């Protein structure tokens, strides 16, 4: 019995010795350390706790593909992602010490977190830009969008359950939205951005850009609906880190991807988007001059504006987003005053491209292709074309106040 116990003891000891012998078990590769001061840090803020949840997962995988062409020893791609049924996370997409692309979780949050709350957004934005300092910064805002229009109270019968700048259903417990003035508050708490990419519908309006003009050098977005799958991040991510003219590079990568697939919407699906795209880039340093030129035309004192010949970017919804150049030309005609204004407009709109048609939907998800004839890149509101409450809110915006000074 003594010999048997000794043998058992020796076997147990050999197991412990084997477990404690680290030289035979390689350590798993760890994330490569971020640069002390990066060339650029980009935060992609993905608000997918809504009907876009599946797209959020797809786009995260596209980002993993796109980062392969980025030097992550010099750049930081940070992703905040909130999806239905999944606790939000803050992730760094980078290489590990074996040069493999990984998702390194930086922070995890409560599943009931309101990702469009001002304080919650400020916390994420401040943490990201404080802990990943860089020579320049970019931001991607990913979600549903509805330009400058404020979010109304949401009821069980509400039609507008998939719109506005950002939406968080709070996993079904409440429906939260983000308004432009709240977004401005958030952006003022962080360093000025090189660019802001709105991967959301209807965000390329002069009112949005003017409201946020002190927060970013360039605004990238669409005045109408964006493709169902959103930005093709496998192509867009390398452009986010372009050494020169990143805003133009991002817009070009976004547009070129869908332009190559375009065929008027034939055979279109979210997996094969053939329904077109429209993208424009606004330069914020030119917006005050554009505001001054527009104010000189007194467009908001017009008794009525004939809308019939102006491209409307939301023809199946509220019918309130109109092409800015089309509105001004309708008021002024092709006069010297219009040409002077157009010079200011062309200086501000540094990129604008569209396929011949785009796909739009109504409040119930029914869609159709519509002509983009008259497209010049940026939308504007015609006072009185919406509701009385929308008019009242509009008059609080910085753009309208600049027109009235």
Buried (B, 14 or more C-beta within 10 A) or exposed (E): EEEEEEEEEEEEEEEEEEEEEEEEEEEEEEBBEBBEEBBBBBBBBBBBBBBBBEBBBBBBEBBBBBBEEBEBEBBBBBBBBBBBEBEBBBBBBBBBEEEEBBBBEBBEBEBBBBBBBBEBBBBBBEBBBEBBBBEBBBBBBBBBBBBBBBBBEBEEEEEBBBBBBBBBBBBEEEBBBBBBBBBBBBBEBBBEBBBBBBBBBBBBBBBBBBBBBEBBBBBBBBBBBBBBBBBBBBBBBBBBBBEEBBBBBBBBBBBBBBBEBBEBBEEBEEEEBBBBBBBBBBBBEBBBBBBBBBBEBEBBEBEEBEBEEBBBBBBBBBBBBBBBBBBBBBBBEEEEBBEBBBEBBBBBBBBBBBBEBBBBBEBEEEBEBBEBEBBBBBBBBBBBBBEEEBBEBBEEBBBBEBBEE
